[in-house]
Amino acid sequence: MRDRKRQPTHPGKILKYHYLEPLDLSITEVAEVLRVSRKTLSAIVNGRASVTPDLALRLSRAFKTSAELWLNLQQAYDLWHLIHKSSAWKKIPSLSLHGVSAQLSPIS
C-alpha cells in the first residue's frame, strides 16, 4: 500500500473545476441532463457525497469520459480518508497463504 501524504481531490471538485466551470454549466443544468436531483449533484460537487457507479456512468456519458475515471477518483479519495482517519484496519494481523507469509507494513 502506497502512503500518499497529500489528500486526493474529491471527484466533485474535479467535476466543478474541470467540467462545470469551463463549460459555464450550472449544477441545476447538469443535474437535469444527468436526471438526478440538484440536491444530489450539489452534495457531490461540494464533497459531501460520493460518486456512485450509476452516477459515474451518467457522468461518463455526459462528458465523454469513462465511468472508471469517476470511480477511480472516488476510490482514491475514500481509501486515503480511511487510511488517515481510522486505525481499526491496522489491528488486522498478517495471514499466511500456502506457507508464504503475507507481510503487511502499517502506514504511519
C-alpha positions as CSV (number, residue, x, y, z in Angstrom):
1,M,0.0,0.0,0.0
2,R,1.5,3.3,-1.1
3,D,1.5,6.1,1.5
4,R,0.2,9.3,0.0
5,K,0.8,12.3,2.1
6,R,-1.5,14.6,0.1
7,Q,-5.2,14.1,0.2
8,P,-6.6,13.1,-3.3
9,T,-9.0,15.6,-4.8
10,H,-12.7,14.7,-4.3
11,P,-14.3,13.9,-7.7
12,G,-16.9,16.6,-7.1
13,K,-14.1,19.2,-7.2
14,I,-12.8,17.7,-10.5
15,L,-16.3,17.9,-11.9
16,K,-16.7,21.5,-10.8
17,Y,-13.3,22.9,-11.8
18,H,-12.7,20.8,-15.0
19,Y,-16.2,20.5,-16.4
20,L,-18.8,22.7,-15.0
21,E,-16.9,26.0,-14.8
22,P,-15.0,25.7,-18.1
23,L,-18.3,24.9,-19.9
24,D,-20.2,27.5,-17.9
25,L,-22.7,25.0,-16.7
26,S,-24.8,25.3,-13.5
27,I,-25.4,22.5,-11.1
28,T,-29.1,22.7,-12.0
29,E,-28.4,22.4,-15.7
30,V,-26.1,19.4,-15.3
31,A,-28.5,17.7,-12.8
32,E,-31.3,17.9,-15.3
33,V,-29.1,16.4,-18.0
34,L,-27.9,13.6,-15.7
35,R,-31.5,13.1,-14.4
36,V,-30.5,13.4,-10.8
37,S,-31.7,16.0,-8.2
38,R,-30.0,19.3,-7.9
39,K,-29.5,18.4,-4.2
40,T,-27.7,15.2,-5.1
41,L,-25.4,16.8,-7.6
42,S,-24.7,19.7,-5.3
43,A,-23.7,17.4,-2.5
44,I,-21.2,15.7,-4.8
45,V,-19.8,18.9,-6.2
46,N,-19.3,20.2,-2.6
47,G,-17.6,17.0,-1.5
48,R,-20.4,15.9,0.9
49,A,-21.5,12.8,-1.2
50,S,-19.8,10.1,-3.2
51,V,-19.9,9.3,-6.9
52,T,-21.8,6.1,-7.2
53,P,-21.4,3.6,-10.1
54,D,-24.7,4.8,-11.5
55,L,-23.7,8.4,-11.4
56,A,-20.2,7.5,-12.8
57,L,-22.0,6.1,-15.9
58,R,-24.1,9.2,-16.3
59,L,-21.1,11.5,-16.0
60,S,-19.1,9.4,-18.5
61,R,-21.9,9.7,-21.0
62,A,-22.5,13.4,-20.5
63,F,-18.8,14.4,-20.5
64,K,-17.4,11.7,-22.9
65,T,-15.2,10.3,-20.2
66,S,-15.1,6.8,-18.7
67,A,-17.1,5.6,-15.7
68,E,-13.8,4.2,-14.4
69,L,-12.4,7.7,-14.2
70,W,-15.0,8.8,-11.8
71,L,-15.0,5.6,-9.8
72,N,-11.2,5.6,-9.5
73,L,-11.2,9.2,-8.3
74,Q,-13.8,8.3,-5.7
75,Q,-12.0,5.2,-4.6
76,A,-8.7,7.0,-4.2
77,Y,-10.4,9.7,-2.1
78,D,-12.3,7.2,0.1
79,L,-9.3,5.0,0.7
80,W,-7.0,7.9,1.6
81,H,-9.5,9.1,4.2
82,L,-9.9,5.6,5.6
83,I,-6.2,5.1,5.9
84,H,-5.7,8.5,7.6
85,K,-8.8,8.7,9.7
86,S,-9.2,5.2,11.1
87,S,-6.8,2.9,12.8
88,A,-9.1,-0.2,13.1
89,W,-7.6,-1.7,9.9
90,K,-4.1,-1.6,11.5
91,K,-5.1,-4.1,14.1
92,I,-5.7,-6.8,11.5
93,P,-2.9,-9.4,11.6
94,S,-1.0,-10.7,8.5
95,L,-2.1,-14.1,7.3
96,S,-0.1,-16.9,5.7
97,L,-1.0,-18.1,2.2
98,H,0.2,-21.6,1.3
99,G,3.2,-21.3,3.6
100,V,4.2,-17.8,2.3
101,S,3.8,-15.1,4.8
102,A,2.0,-12.0,3.6
103,Q,3.7,-9.2,5.4
104,L,1.7,-6.0,5.7
105,S,3.6,-3.0,6.9
106,P,1.4,-0.5,8.8
107,I,1.2,3.0,7.3
108,S,2.2,5.7,9.8
